[in-house]
Amino acid sequence: MRHANNFILSLLMALSPMATFGQSMDDVEIVTHPVADGVYMLAGQGGNIGLITTSDGAFLIDDQFAPLTERILSAVAEVTDQPVKFVLNTHWHFDHTGGNENLAEAGVMVVAHDNVRQRLAAGQFMEFFNREVAPAPDGALPVVTFNDSITFHMGEHTIHAFHVANAHTDGDAIIHLAEADVIHAGDVVFYGLYPFIDTGSGGSLDGMIAAVGQMLELAGDQTRIIPGHGPVIGRDQLANYGEMLQTVRDRLVERMEQGQSLAEIQAAGITAEWDEDWGGGFIPPDRWLEMLYRDRQAARID
Ligand SMILES: [Zn+2]
């Protein structure tokens, strides 16, 4: 039952970024999940937020949508007296960066990978969703950007963000909290639903698999992992996720090398053992295979 509830919750969170874009968020509640000492996951609408409370201020990872900023800051104030000093965007998607402008106006420093700033500033077209995303206003752009990695030393926490190449997008950061033994995976991990890979923004399945491998190297038995969408997981669940991606990839590549068409691969049931648990999110199995197929086609042309 607990699993079912978690699943429905993750489903709702997953559906939300695309399904409710532009709609009212009046009913959205920010729910605070304790993850470790001084570390929380805030779930509302869109990507899971990481919150680290320290004696030198609070630190946010992602900020969902603009209409939720006040509610997010209220949730922060429930667990710390300290002001938010930084927000780090795990990537450019609007359900992770929508609160940037509000937070910047409130004096929060916005930080992200170089490509996040570039993509936000330029505006984007998301082919998979046939969605135009307008350029972000100047006030929403990260004011500190990094190429490879950046480290924040705040109170008792070391907050290390490092770039992983061409995974969910080309601007992904994964955040490792060594003392707290927590990883925020951003959208490199969707747990309990097939992951969106934004190939139009430089994402790739191979990059996702490699990034999961990098996280597994950092994770121990007690490590808690906050996914971009879905519930907090442990190392074993992360390993299962990586194995699913690898197995589907290998089956897909084999069939593509035999010259099978997308329709043939979709009919072959190569994701069958995961479809019940993972196929109920905003990307059903056929669409997910279509996304992976196009990704591999592009990889073969390059
Ligand atoms: Zn995303």
Residues whose N, C-alpha, C, O or C-beta is under 5 A from the ligand:
A	BS01	ZN	H93 D187
